[in-house]
């Protein structure tokens, strides 16, 4: 599989095209890099292709906060400007004036 350029970047706010959740991207895999078991657990009619970027998100829906792994084909930009509840976002990122999230510098002892 030849990786293609990712459409989204670290710190971007995205939402799922089909399911009601949104999140902030904290890592990107150029192609699928999860387990075969995880991939096969997705119903075949909606299972994404492996040869596209996959994104790690600090995600949330109306009920809970969690981490998600989502294919590029299932994401779009979220320009709602709505605040997040997920505490992991504030631990890892600071919000810029443009609404994008910028990684916080970690201080090592």
Gaussian input, Z-matrix of N, CA and C with variables (Angstrom, degrees):
# hf/3-21g

backbone

0 1
 N
 C     1     B1
 C     2     B2     1     A1
 N     3     B3     2     A2     1     D1
 C     4     B4     3     A3     2     D2
 C     5     B5     4     A4     3     D3
 N     6     B6     5     A5     4     D4
 C     7     B7     6     A6     5     D5
 C     8     B8     7     A7     6     D6
 N     9     B9     8     A8     7     D7
 C    10    B10     9     A9     8     D8
 C    11    B11    10    A10     9     D9
 N    12    B12    11    A11    10    D10
 C    13    B13    12    A12    11    D11
 C    14    B14    13    A13    12    D12
 N    15    B15    14    A14    13    D13
 C    16    B16    15    A15    14    D14
 C    17    B17    16    A16    15    D15
 N    18    B18    17    A17    16    D16
 C    19    B19    18    A18    17    D17
 C    20    B20    19    A19    18    D18
 N    21    B21    20    A20    19    D19
 C    22    B22    21    A21    20    D20
 C    23    B23    22    A22    21    D21
 N    24    B24    23    A23    22    D22
 C    25    B25    24    A24    23    D23
 C    26    B26    25    A25    24    D24
 N    27    B27    26    A26    25    D25
 C    28    B28    27    A27    26    D26
 C    29    B29    28    A28    27    D27
 N    30    B30    29    A29    28    D28
 C    31    B31    30    A30    29    D29
 C    32    B32    31    A31    30    D30
 N    33    B33    32    A32    31    D31
 C    34    B34    33    A33    32    D32
 C    35    B35    34    A34    33    D33
 N    36    B36    35    A35    34    D34
 C    37    B37    36    A36    35    D35
 C    38    B38    37    A37    36    D36
 N    39    B39    38    A38    37    D37
 C    40    B40    39    A39    38    D38
 C    41    B41    40    A40    39    D39
 N    42    B42    41    A41    40    D40
 C    43    B43    42    A42    41    D41
 C    44    B44    43    A43    42    D42
 N    45    B45    44    A44    43    D43
 C    46    B46    45    A45    44    D44
 C    47    B47    46    A46    45    D45
 N    48    B48    47    A47    46    D46
 C    49    B49    48    A48    47    D47
 C    50    B50    49    A49    48    D48
 N    51    B51    50    A50    49    D49
 C    52    B52    51    A51    50    D50
 C    53    B53    52    A52    51    D51
 N    54    B54    53    A53    52    D52
 C    55    B55    54    A54    53    D53
 C    56    B56    55    A55    54    D54
 N    57    B57    56    A56    55    D55
 C    58    B58    57    A57    56    D56
 C    59    B59    58    A58    57    D57
 N    60    B60    59    A59    58    D58
 C    61    B61    60    A60    59    D59
 C    62    B62    61    A61    60    D60
 N    63    B63    62    A62    61    D61
 C    64    B64    63    A63    62    D62
 C    65    B65    64    A64    63    D63
 N    66    B66    65    A65    64    D64
 C    67    B67    66    A66    65    D65
 C    68    B68    67    A67    66    D66
 N    69    B69    68    A68    67    D67
 C    70    B70    69    A69    68    D68
 C    71    B71    70    A70    69    D69
 N    72    B72    71    A71    70    D70
 C    73    B73    72    A72    71    D71
 C    74    B74    73    A73    72    D72
 N    75    B75    74    A74    73    D73
 C    76    B76    75    A75    74    D74
 C    77    B77    76    A76    75    D75
 N    78    B78    77    A77    76    D76
 C    79    B79    78    A78    77    D77
 C    80    B80    79    A79    78    D78
 N    81    B81    80    A80    79    D79
 C    82    B82    81    A81    80    D80
 C    83    B83    82    A82    81    D81
 N    84    B84    83    A83    82    D82
 C    85    B85    84    A84    83    D83
 C    86    B86    85    A85    84    D84
 N    87    B87    86    A86    85    D85
 C    88    B88    87    A87    86    D86
 C    89    B89    88    A88    87    D87
 N    90    B90    89    A89    88    D88
 C    91    B91    90    A90    89    D89
 C    92    B92    91    A91    90    D90
 N    93    B93    92    A92    91    D91
 C    94    B94    93    A93    92    D92
 C    95    B95    94    A94    93    D93
 N    96    B96    95    A95    94    D94
 C    97    B97    96    A96    95    D95
 C    98    B98    97    A97    96    D96
 N    99    B99    98    A98    97    D97
 C   100   B100    99    A99    98    D98
 C   101   B101   100   A100    99    D99
 N   102   B102   101   A101   100   D100
 C   103   B103   102   A102   101   D101
 C   104   B104   103   A103   102   D102
 N   105   B105   104   A104   103   D103
 C   106   B106   105   A105   104   D104
 C   107   B107   106   A106   105   D105
 N   108   B108   107   A107   106   D106
 C   109   B109   108   A108   107   D107
 C   110   B110   109   A109   108   D108
 N   111   B111   110   A110   109   D109
 C   112   B112   111   A111   110   D110
 C   113   B113   112   A112   111   D111
 N   114   B114   113   A113   112   D112
 C   115   B115   114   A114   113   D113
 C   116   B116   115   A115   114   D114
 N   117   B117   116   A116   115   D115
 C   118   B118   117   A117   116   D116
 C   119   B119   118   A118   117   D117
 N   120   B120   119   A119   118   D118
 C   121   B121   120   A120   119   D119
 C   122   B122   121   A121   120   D120
 N   123   B123   122   A122   121   D121
 C   124   B124   123   A123   122   D122
 C   125   B125   124   A124   123   D123
 N   126   B126   125   A125   124   D124
 C   127   B127   126   A126   125   D125
 C   128   B128   127   A127   126   D126
 N   129   B129   128   A128   127   D127
 C   130   B130   129   A129   128   D128
 C   131   B131   130   A130   129   D129
 N   132   B132   131   A131   130   D130
 C   133   B133   132   A132   131   D131
 C   134   B134   133   A133   132   D132
 N   135   B135   134   A134   133   D133
 C   136   B136   135   A135   134   D134
 C   137   B137   136   A136   135   D135
 N   138   B138   137   A137   136   D136
 C   139   B139   138   A138   137   D137
 C   140   B140   139   A139   138   D138
 N   141   B141   140   A140   139   D139
 C   142   B142   141   A141   140   D140
 C   143   B143   142   A142   141   D141
 N   144   B144   143   A143   142   D142
 C   145   B145   144   A144   143   D143
 C   146   B146   145   A145   144   D144
 N   147   B147   146   A146   145   D145
 C   148   B148   147   A147   146   D146
 C   149   B149   148   A148   147   D147
 N   150   B150   149   A149   148   D148
 C   151   B151   150   A150   149   D149
 C   152   B152   151   A151   150   D150
 N   153   B153   152   A152   151   D151
 C   154   B154   153   A153   152   D152
 C   155   B155   154   A154   153   D153
 N   156   B156   155   A155   154   D154
 C   157   B157   156   A156   155   D155
 C   158   B158   157   A157   156   D156
 N   159   B159   158   A158   157   D157
 C   160   B160   159   A159   158   D158
 C   161   B161   160   A160   159   D159
 N   162   B162   161   A161   160   D160
 C   163   B163   162   A162   161   D161
 C   164   B164   163   A163   162   D162
 N   165   B165   164   A164   163   D163
 C   166   B166   165   A165   164   D164
 C   167   B167   166   A166   165   D165
 N   168   B168   167   A167   166   D166
 C   169   B169   168   A168   167   D167
 C   170   B170   169   A169   168   D168
 N   171   B171   170   A170   169   D169
 C   172   B172   171   A171   170   D170
 C   173   B173   172   A172   171   D171
 N   174   B174   173   A173   172   D172
 C   175   B175   174   A174   173   D173
 C   176   B176   175   A175   174   D174
 N   177   B177   176   A176   175   D175
 C   178   B178   177   A177   176   D176
 C   179   B179   178   A178   177   D177
 N   180   B180   179   A179   178   D178
 C   181   B181   180   A180   179   D179
 C   182   B182   181   A181   180   D180
 N   183   B183   182   A182   181   D181
 C   184   B184   183   A183   182   D182
 C   185   B185   184   A184   183   D183
 N   186   B186   185   A185   184   D184
 C   187   B187   186   A186   185   D185
 C   188   B188   187   A187   186   D186
 N   189   B189   188   A188   187   D187
 C   190   B190   189   A189   188   D188
 C   191   B191   190   A190   189   D189
 N   192   B192   191   A191   190   D190
 C   193   B193   192   A192   191   D191
 C   194   B194   193   A193   192   D192
 N   195   B195   194   A194   193   D193
 C   196   B196   195   A195   194   D194
 C   197   B197   196   A196   195   D195
 N   198   B198   197   A197   196   D196
 C   199   B199   198   A198   197   D197
 C   200   B200   199   A199   198   D198
 N   201   B201   200   A200   199   D199
 C   202   B202   201   A201   200   D200
 C   203   B203   202   A202   201   D201
 N   204   B204   203   A203   202   D202
 C   205   B205   204   A204   203   D203
 C   206   B206   205   A205   204   D204
 N   207   B207   206   A206   205   D205
 C   208   B208   207   A207   206   D206
 C   209   B209   208   A208   207   D207
 N   210   B210   209   A209   208   D208
 C   211   B211   210   A210   209   D209
 C   212   B212   211   A211   210   D210
 N   213   B213   212   A212   211   D211
 C   214   B214   213   A213   212   D212
 C   215   B215   214   A214   213   D213
 N   216   B216   215   A215   214   D214
 C   217   B217   216   A216   215   D215
 C   218   B218   217   A217   216   D216
 N   219   B219   218   A218   217   D217
 C   220   B220   219   A219   218   D218
 C   221   B221   220   A220   219   D219
 N   222   B222   221   A221   220   D220
 C   223   B223   222   A222   221   D221
 C   224   B224   223   A223   222   D222
 N   225   B225   224   A224   223   D223
 C   226   B226   225   A225   224   D224
 C   227   B227   226   A226   225   D225
 N   228   B228   227   A227   226   D226
 C   229   B229   228   A228   227   D227
 C   230   B230   229   A229   228   D228
 N   231   B231   230   A230   229   D229
 C   232   B232   231   A231   230   D230
 C   233   B233   232   A232   231   D231
 N   234   B234   233   A233   232   D232
 C   235   B235   234   A234   233   D233
 C   236   B236   235   A235   234   D234
 N   237   B237   236   A236   235   D235
 C   238   B238   237   A237   236   D236
 C   239   B239   238   A238   237   D237
 N   240   B240   239   A239   238   D238
 C   241   B241   240   A240   239   D239
 C   242   B242   241   A241   240   D240
 N   243   B243   242   A242   241   D241
 C   244   B244   243   A243   242   D242
 C   245   B245   244   A244   243   D243
 N   246   B246   245   A245   244   D244
 C   247   B247   246   A246   245   D245
 C   248   B248   247   A247   246   D246
 N   249   B249   248   A248   247   D247
 C   250   B250   249   A249   248   D248
 C   251   B251   250   A250   249   D249
 N   252   B252   251   A251   250   D250
 C   253   B253   252   A252   251   D251
 C   254   B254   253   A253   252   D252
 N   255   B255   254   A254   253   D253
 C   256   B256   255   A255   254   D254
 C   257   B257   256   A256   255   D255
 N   258   B258   257   A257   256   D256
 C   259   B259   258   A258   257   D257
 C   260   B260   259   A259   258   D258
 N   261   B261   260   A260   259   D259
 C   262   B262   261   A261   260   D260
 C   263   B263   262   A262   261   D261
 N   264   B264   263   A263   262   D262
 C   265   B265   264   A264   263   D263
 C   266   B266   265   A265   264   D264
 N   267   B267   266   A266   265   D265
 C   268   B268   267   A267   266   D266
 C   269   B269   268   A268   267   D267
 N   270   B270   269   A269   268   D268
 C   271   B271   270   A270   269   D269
 C   272   B272   271   A271   270   D270
 N   273   B273   272   A272   271   D271
 C   274   B274   273   A273   272   D272
 C   275   B275   274   A274   273   D273
 N   276   B276   275   A275   274   D274
 C   277   B277   276   A276   275   D275
 C   278   B278   277   A277   276   D276
 N   279   B279   278   A278   277   D277
 C   280   B280   279   A279   278   D278
 C   281   B281   280   A280   279   D279
 N   282   B282   281   A281   280   D280
 C   283   B283   282   A282   281   D281
 C   284   B284   283   A283   282   D282
 N   285   B285   284   A284   283   D283
 C   286   B286   285   A285   284   D284
 C   287   B287   286   A286   285   D285
 N   288   B288   287   A287   286   D286
 C   289   B289   288   A288   287   D287
 C   290   B290   289   A289   288   D288
 N   291   B291   290   A290   289   D289
 C   292   B292   291   A291   290   D290
 C   293   B293   292   A292   291   D291
 N   294   B294   293   A293   292   D292
 C   295   B295   294   A294   293   D293
 C   296   B296   295   A295   294   D294
 N   297   B297   296   A296   295   D295
 C   298   B298   297   A297   296   D296
 C   299   B299   298   A298   297   D297
 N   300   B300   299   A299   298   D298
 C   301   B301   300   A300   299   D299
 C   302   B302   301   A301   300   D300
 N   303   B303   302   A302   301   D301
 C   304   B304   303   A303   302   D302
 C   305   B305   304   A304   303   D303
 N   306   B306   305   A305   304   D304
 C   307   B307   306   A306   305   D305
 C   308   B308   307   A307   306   D306
 N   309   B309   308   A308   307   D307
 C   310   B310   309   A309   308   D308
 C   311   B311   310   A310   309   D309
 N   312   B312   311   A311   310   D310
 C   313   B313   312   A312   311   D311
 C   314   B314   313   A313   312   D312
 N   315   B315   314   A314   313   D313
 C   316   B316   315   A315   314   D314
 C   317   B317   316   A316   315   D315
 N   318   B318   317   A317   316   D316
 C   319   B319   318   A318   317   D317
 C   320   B320   319   A319   318   D318
 N   321   B321   320   A320   319   D319
 C   322   B322   321   A321   320   D320
 C   323   B323   322   A322   321   D321
 N   324   B324   323   A323   322   D322
 C   325   B325   324   A324   323   D323
 C   326   B326   325   A325   324   D324

   B1=1.4421
   B2=1.5210
   B3=1.3086
   B4=1.4581
   B5=1.5206
   B6=1.3415
   B7=1.4701
   B8=1.5238
   B9=1.3147
   B10=1.4590
   B11=1.5222
   B12=1.2958
   B13=1.4658
   B14=1.5254
   B15=1.3063
   B16=1.4617
   B17=1.5300
   B18=1.3042
   B19=1.4620
   B20=1.5296
   B21=1.3317
   B22=1.4561
   B23=1.5193
   B24=1.3273
   B25=1.4509
   B26=1.5189
   B27=1.3241
   B28=1.4559
   B29=1.5357
   B30=1.3191
   B31=1.4579
   B32=1.5180
   B33=1.3192
   B34=1.4704
   B35=1.5257
   B36=1.3168
   B37=1.4596
   B38=1.5275
   B39=1.3331
   B40=1.4657
   B41=1.5214
   B42=1.3176
   B43=1.4603
   B44=1.5179
   B45=1.3089
   B46=1.4584
   B47=1.5199
   B48=1.3131
   B49=1.4695
   B50=1.5316
   B51=1.3480
   B52=1.4589
   B53=1.5213
   B54=1.3225
   B55=1.4626
   B56=1.5284
   B57=1.3387
   B58=1.4639
   B59=1.5341
   B60=1.3272
   B61=1.4560
   B62=1.5083
   B63=1.3244
   B64=1.4571
   B65=1.5113
   B66=1.3235
   B67=1.4515
   B68=1.5155
   B69=1.3396
   B70=1.4566
   B71=1.5231
   B72=1.3279
   B73=1.4655
   B74=1.5155
   B75=1.3442
   B76=1.4612
   B77=1.5241
   B78=1.3248
   B79=1.4666
   B80=1.5245
   B81=1.3458
   B82=1.4624
   B83=1.5138
   B84=1.3295
   B85=1.4623
   B86=1.5252
   B87=1.3381
   B88=1.4691
   B89=1.5310
   B90=1.3261
   B91=1.4647
   B92=1.5310
   B93=1.2987
   B94=1.4562
   B95=1.5253
   B96=1.3329
   B97=1.4664
   B98=1.5284
   B99=1.3080
   B100=1.4566
   B101=1.5265
   B102=1.3272
   B103=1.4597
   B104=1.5277
   B105=1.3082
   B106=1.4576
   B107=1.5318
   B108=1.3118
   B109=1.4620
   B110=1.5395
   B111=1.3334
   B112=1.4674
   B113=1.5260
   B114=1.3155
   B115=1.4600
   B116=1.5296
   B117=1.3360
   B118=1.4660
   B119=1.5276
   B120=1.3355
   B121=1.4595
   B122=1.5304
   B123=1.3179
   B124=1.4696
   B125=1.5319
   B126=1.3239
   B127=1.4670
   B128=1.5418
   B129=1.3185
   B130=1.4621
   B131=1.5300
   B132=1.3299
   B133=1.4737
   B134=1.5217
   B135=1.3357
   B136=1.4652
   B137=1.5336
   B138=1.3320
   B139=1.4643
   B140=1.5296
   B141=1.3406
   B142=1.4677
   B143=1.5258
   B144=1.3075
   B145=1.4661
   B146=1.5282
   B147=1.3177
   B148=1.4642
   B149=1.5227
   B150=1.3286
   B151=1.4718
   B152=1.5276
   B153=1.3041
   B154=1.4679
   B155=1.5181
   B156=1.3189
   B157=1.4655
   B158=1.5322
   B159=1.3187
   B160=1.4609
   B161=1.5156
   B162=1.3169
   B163=1.4560
   B164=1.5314
   B165=1.3265
   B166=1.4576
   B167=1.5274
   B168=1.3290
   B169=1.4674
   B170=1.5148
   B171=1.3312
   B172=1.4513
   B173=1.5128
   B174=1.3078
   B175=1.4564
   B176=1.5256
   B177=1.3259
   B178=1.4608
   B179=1.5220
   B180=1.3236
   B181=1.4562
   B182=1.5249
   B183=1.2905
   B184=1.4652
   B185=1.5272
   B186=1.3313
   B187=1.4601
   B188=1.5206
   B189=1.3390
   B190=1.4649
   B191=1.5164
   B192=1.3239
   B193=1.4579
   B194=1.5331
   B195=1.3222
   B196=1.4559
   B197=1.5204
   B198=1.3310
   B199=1.4611
   B200=1.5229
   B201=1.3363
   B202=1.4594
   B203=1.5239
   B204=1.3247
   B205=1.4599
   B206=1.5205
   B207=1.3420
   B208=1.4607
   B209=1.5235
   B210=1.3254
   B211=1.4680
   B212=1.5222
   B213=1.3226
   B214=1.4641
   B215=1.5223
   B216=1.3369
   B217=1.4632
   B218=1.5231
   B219=1.3261
   B220=1.4602
   B221=1.5234
   B222=1.3273
   B223=1.4561
   B224=1.5199
   B225=1.3217
   B226=1.4590
   B227=1.5221
   B228=1.3112
   B229=1.4617
   B230=1.5261
   B231=1.3147
   B232=1.4654
   B233=1.5168
   B234=1.2917
   B235=1.4573
   B236=1.5254
   B237=1.3178
   B238=1.4651
   B239=1.5276
   B240=1.3404
   B241=1.4572
   B242=1.5170
   B243=1.3269
   B244=1.4686
   B245=1.5272
   B246=1.3355
   B247=1.4708
   B248=1.5236
   B249=1.3267
   B250=1.4605
   B251=1.5178
   B252=1.3347
   B253=1.4625
   B254=1.5216
   B255=1.3254
   B256=1.4622
   B257=1.5315
   B258=1.3414
   B259=1.4644
   B260=1.5244
   B261=1.3253
   B262=1.4664
   B263=1.5233
   B264=1.3074
   B265=1.4621
   B266=1.5232
   B267=1.3301
   B268=1.4672
   B269=1.5215
   B270=1.3255
   B271=1.4626
   B272=1.5259
   B273=1.3194
   B274=1.4634
   B275=1.5223
   B276=1.3362
   B277=1.4611
   B278=1.5221
   B279=1.3301
   B280=1.4627
   B281=1.5283
   B282=1.3143
   B283=1.4634
   B284=1.5147
   B285=1.3281
   B286=1.4638
   B287=1.5238
   B288=1.3225
   B289=1.4688
   B290=1.5229
   B291=1.3374
   B292=1.4604
   B293=1.5161
   B294=1.3462
   B295=1.4581
   B296=1.5098
   B297=1.3201
   B298=1.4583
   B299=1.5214
   B300=1.2855
   B301=1.4554
   B302=1.5226
   B303=1.3423
   B304=1.4566
   B305=1.5277
   B306=1.3232
   B307=1.4754
   B308=1.5167
   B309=1.3123
   B310=1.4629
   B311=1.5164
   B312=1.3267
   B313=1.4520
   B314=1.5160
   B315=1.3068
   B316=1.4630
   B317=1.5102
   B318=1.3037
   B319=1.4548
   B320=1.5237
   B321=1.3232
   B322=1.4662
   B323=1.5016
   B324=1.3107
   B325=1.4761
   B326=1.5051
   A1=109.95
   A2=116.30
   A3=120.83
   A4=108.88
   A5=117.21
   A6=119.24
   A7=111.63
   A8=115.64
   A9=119.80
   A10=108.26
   A11=115.78
   A12=120.85
   A13=110.19
   A14=115.45
   A15=121.28
   A16=110.55
   A17=116.34
   A18=122.82
   A19=111.19
   A20=117.04
   A21=122.90
   A22=109.71
   A23=116.40
   A24=121.09
   A25=112.79
   A26=115.08
   A27=121.94
   A28=108.76
   A29=116.40
   A30=121.37
   A31=114.93
   A32=117.98
   A33=119.04
   A34=110.68
   A35=114.56
   A36=122.02
   A37=107.39
   A38=115.49
   A39=121.10
   A40=109.78
   A41=115.19
   A42=121.31
   A43=108.70
   A44=115.74
   A45=121.17
   A46=108.87
   A47=116.04
   A48=120.77
   A49=112.89
   A50=117.33
   A51=120.46
   A52=114.02
   A53=116.77
   A54=120.65
   A55=110.03
   A56=117.30
   A57=120.85
   A58=114.35
   A59=115.79
   A60=118.98
   A61=110.15
   A62=114.51
   A63=121.77
   A64=108.15
   A65=116.44
   A66=118.27
   A67=112.91
   A68=113.89
   A69=122.52
   A70=107.20
   A71=116.34
   A72=121.56
   A73=109.73
   A74=116.55
   A75=119.88
   A76=113.38
   A77=118.24
   A78=121.09
   A79=107.97
   A80=115.16
   A81=121.09
   A82=109.08
   A83=116.22
   A84=122.42
   A85=106.39
   A86=118.79
   A87=119.99
   A88=113.49
   A89=116.95
   A90=123.65
   A91=106.68
   A92=117.07
   A93=122.54
   A94=111.32
   A95=116.60
   A96=120.73
   A97=111.37
   A98=116.53
   A99=120.91
   A100=107.13
   A101=117.88
   A102=120.55
   A103=111.38
   A104=115.05
   A105=120.53
   A106=109.42
   A107=117.15
   A108=121.84
   A109=110.41
   A110=116.73
   A111=120.87
   A112=109.68
   A113=116.97
   A114=121.36
   A115=111.38
   A116=116.17
   A117=120.23
   A118=112.64
   A119=117.58
   A120=120.49
   A121=112.16
   A122=116.66
   A123=121.45
   A124=108.09
   A125=118.94
   A126=120.11
   A127=110.66
   A128=115.61
   A129=121.79
   A130=113.20
   A131=116.91
   A132=119.55
   A133=113.09
   A134=118.56
   A135=121.16
   A136=112.47
   A137=116.98
   A138=121.21
   A139=110.00
   A140=117.74
   A141=120.41
   A142=112.93
   A143=115.53
   A144=121.15
   A145=108.83
   A146=116.48
   A147=121.16
   A148=113.15
   A149=118.23
   A150=121.64
   A151=112.70
   A152=116.06
   A153=122.36
   A154=107.57
   A155=117.68
   A156=119.16
   A157=111.51
   A158=114.63
   A159=123.17
   A160=107.33
   A161=116.13
   A162=122.01
   A163=111.30
   A164=115.32
   A165=122.70
   A166=105.70
   A167=115.78
   A168=120.63
   A169=111.75
   A170=115.62
   A171=120.77
   A172=102.53
   A173=117.03
   A174=121.50
   A175=111.81
   A176=113.27
   A177=119.63
   A178=109.12
   A179=114.20
   A180=121.41
   A181=106.50
   A182=118.31
   A183=119.56
   A184=112.61
   A185=117.97
   A186=121.38
   A187=115.78
   A188=117.36
   A189=119.00
   A190=112.78
   A191=115.30
   A192=122.72
   A193=107.50
   A194=117.27
   A195=121.04
   A196=109.85
   A197=116.37
   A198=121.23
   A199=107.11
   A200=115.97
   A201=120.91
   A202=109.98
   A203=115.75
   A204=123.88
   A205=105.39
   A206=117.08
   A207=120.45
   A208=110.99
   A209=116.15
   A210=121.88
   A211=110.31
   A212=115.21
   A213=120.20
   A214=111.91
   A215=117.38
   A216=120.24
   A217=112.48
   A218=117.50
   A219=120.90
   A220=114.22
   A221=117.20
   A222=120.22
   A223=112.48
   A224=114.95
   A225=122.19
   A226=107.42
   A227=116.08
   A228=119.99
   A229=110.30
   A230=114.77
   A231=120.52
   A232=106.83
   A233=116.20
   A234=121.08
   A235=111.45
   A236=115.95
   A237=120.23
   A238=112.44
   A239=116.36
   A240=119.83
   A241=113.42
   A242=117.25
   A243=121.29
   A244=109.96
   A245=116.29
   A246=119.23
   A247=111.47
   A248=115.57
   A249=122.22
   A250=109.90
   A251=116.13
   A252=122.78
   A253=111.44
   A254=117.52
   A255=121.92
   A256=110.17
   A257=118.93
   A258=121.31
   A259=113.67
   A260=117.54
   A261=120.05
   A262=111.35
   A263=117.16
   A264=120.58
   A265=110.09
   A266=116.69
   A267=119.74
   A268=112.62
   A269=117.95
   A270=121.11
   A271=110.78
   A272=117.24
   A273=121.58
   A274=114.16
   A275=117.35
   A276=120.99
   A277=112.53
   A278=114.76
   A279=122.95
   A280=105.47
   A281=117.58
   A282=120.83
   A283=109.77
   A284=115.86
   A285=121.12
   A286=110.04
   A287=116.47
   A288=121.73
   A289=111.89
   A290=117.01
   A291=120.73
   A292=112.75
   A293=117.26
   A294=120.70
   A295=113.50
   A296=117.09
   A297=120.94
   A298=108.55
   A299=116.40
   A300=121.37
   A301=109.65
   A302=115.61
   A303=122.82
   A304=107.68
   A305=115.54
   A306=119.09
   A307=111.01
   A308=114.21
   A309=120.41
   A310=108.03
   A311=116.29
   A312=120.56
   A313=108.21
   A314=115.79
   A315=119.98
   A316=109.93
   A317=115.34
   A318=120.90
   A319=108.19
   A320=115.72
   A321=119.88
   A322=109.77
   A323=117.55
   A324=122.19
   A325=110.41
   D1=127.46
   D2=176.64
   D3=-93.94
   D4=119.02
   D5=-179.20
   D6=-63.96
   D7=146.41
   D8=173.75
   D9=-112.10
   D10=162.27
   D11=-177.84
   D12=-63.38
   D13=137.74
   D14=179.24
   D15=-72.00
   D16=138.21
   D17=179.67
   D18=-76.66
   D19=-31.32
   D20=-177.65
   D21=-114.94
   D22=160.71
   D23=-178.81
   D24=-123.65
   D25=170.35
   D26=177.05
   D27=-57.33
   D28=132.89
   D29=178.60
   D30=90.87
   D31=-7.04
   D32=179.21
   D33=-77.07
   D34=147.38
   D35=177.53
   D36=-94.31
   D37=125.34
   D38=-177.33
   D39=-132.97
   D40=164.78
   D41=174.21
   D42=-135.68
   D43=156.18
   D44=179.21
   D45=-77.03
   D46=140.88
   D47=-178.89
   D48=-69.34
   D49=-31.02
   D50=-173.81
   D51=-111.13
   D52=-32.34
   D53=-174.21
   D54=-110.67
   D55=149.51
   D56=-173.92
   D57=-81.44
   D58=69.19
   D59=171.20
   D60=-143.66
   D61=158.88
   D62=-179.48
   D63=-140.29
   D64=167.61
   D65=-179.97
   D66=-172.08
   D67=-178.99
   D68=177.55
   D69=-114.04
   D70=131.49
   D71=-179.13
   D72=-74.21
   D73=127.70
   D74=176.54
   D75=-116.94
   D76=-9.06
   D77=175.78
   D78=-162.30
   D79=158.25
   D80=-178.25
   D81=-136.48
   D82=133.50
   D83=170.36
   D84=-104.45
   D85=128.30
   D86=-178.16
   D87=-62.79
   D88=-26.72
   D89=173.34
   D90=-142.44
   D91=170.38
   D92=-179.69
   D93=-51.54
   D94=130.10
   D95=-178.59
   D96=-140.20
   D97=32.19
   D98=176.35
   D99=-105.81
   D100=-172.44
   D101=-177.52
   D102=-79.57
   D103=154.85
   D104=176.02
   D105=-62.91
   D106=-37.16
   D107=178.59
   D108=-59.52
   D109=-43.37
   D110=178.51
   D111=-61.58
   D112=-47.39
   D113=-177.60
   D114=-62.51
   D115=-42.96
   D116=-179.61
   D117=-70.35
   D118=-18.78
   D119=178.79
   D120=-73.42
   D121=-14.38
   D122=177.85
   D123=-81.02
   D124=130.63
   D125=179.12
   D126=-53.59
   D127=135.15
   D128=-173.81
   D129=-53.69
   D130=-36.66
   D131=-177.04
   D132=-68.90
   D133=-16.61
   D134=177.62
   D135=-122.76
   D136=6.39
   D137=-178.45
   D138=-66.43
   D139=125.56
   D140=-178.84
   D141=-76.97
   D142=156.92
   D143=174.43
   D144=-67.49
   D145=149.45
   D146=-178.82
   D147=-83.02
   D148=-18.77
   D149=-172.62
   D150=-90.91
   D151=45.90
   D152=178.21
   D153=-142.74
   D154=162.19
   D155=176.43
   D156=-62.48
   D157=144.49
   D158=173.42
   D159=-121.33
   D160=141.28
   D161=-171.94
   D162=-117.49
   D163=138.25
   D164=173.47
   D165=-94.45
   D166=126.51
   D167=-177.07
   D168=-122.24
   D169=142.73
   D170=159.12
   D171=-83.98
   D172=108.70
   D173=-169.00
   D174=-116.80
   D175=166.14
   D176=173.53
   D177=-159.32
   D178=154.53
   D179=170.51
   D180=-127.66
   D181=-166.51
   D182=-176.02
   D183=-68.61
   D184=-16.59
   D185=-176.03
   D186=-104.41
   D187=-34.21
   D188=-169.76
   D189=-154.37
   D190=168.27
   D191=175.69
   D192=-114.20
   D193=144.98
   D194=-176.23
   D195=-164.97
   D196=179.88
   D197=173.44
   D198=-107.38
   D199=140.85
   D200=-177.69
   D201=-129.07
   D202=156.74
   D203=177.43
   D204=-125.86
   D205=113.90
   D206=-168.67
   D207=-133.87
   D208=138.77
   D209=177.38
   D210=-72.36
   D211=152.60
   D212=179.99
   D213=-58.92
   D214=-38.39
   D215=-177.37
   D216=-61.61
   D217=-19.98
   D218=-177.75
   D219=-100.79
   D220=8.79
   D221=-179.52
   D222=-117.80
   D223=152.54
   D224=170.66
   D225=-145.15
   D226=159.74
   D227=179.54
   D228=-63.66
   D229=142.82
   D230=174.86
   D231=-110.28
   D232=111.18
   D233=-178.16
   D234=-108.61
   D235=24.33
   D236=-177.78
   D237=-69.90
   D238=-28.39
   D239=-177.52
   D240=75.22
   D241=3.83
   D242=-179.69
   D243=-65.69
   D244=143.08
   D245=179.74
   D246=-70.83
   D247=160.97
   D248=176.37
   D249=-104.81
   D250=152.16
   D251=173.20
   D252=-99.94
   D253=-22.70
   D254=-173.04
   D255=-59.30
   D256=113.66
   D257=-176.68
   D258=-65.45
   D259=-22.74
   D260=179.44
   D261=-65.22
   D262=-28.70
   D263=179.85
   D264=-64.32
   D265=-49.20
   D266=-179.72
   D267=-67.47
   D268=-27.47
   D269=177.36
   D270=-70.13
   D271=-36.66
   D272=-174.03
   D273=-97.87
   D274=-24.50
   D275=-172.08
   D276=-133.43
   D277=156.32
   D278=167.42
   D279=-115.37
   D280=144.01
   D281=-178.73
   D282=-87.66
   D283=131.01
   D284=179.22
   D285=-85.84
   D286=171.95
   D287=178.51
   D288=-63.54
   D289=-24.68
   D290=-179.27
   D291=-84.06
   D292=-4.42
   D293=-179.47
   D294=94.36
   D295=-10.12
   D296=177.42
   D297=-80.00
   D298=156.36
   D299=178.91
   D300=-101.94
   D301=136.41
   D302=-177.99
   D303=-116.16
   D304=133.58
   D305=-178.58
   D306=-58.70
   D307=137.19
   D308=173.77
   D309=-77.53
   D310=143.31
   D311=175.48
   D312=-75.04
   D313=132.80
   D314=178.00
   D315=-94.52
   D316=132.59
   D317=178.80
   D318=-93.61
   D319=122.50
   D320=179.09
   D321=-98.73
   D322=136.04
   D323=178.44
   D324=-90.96

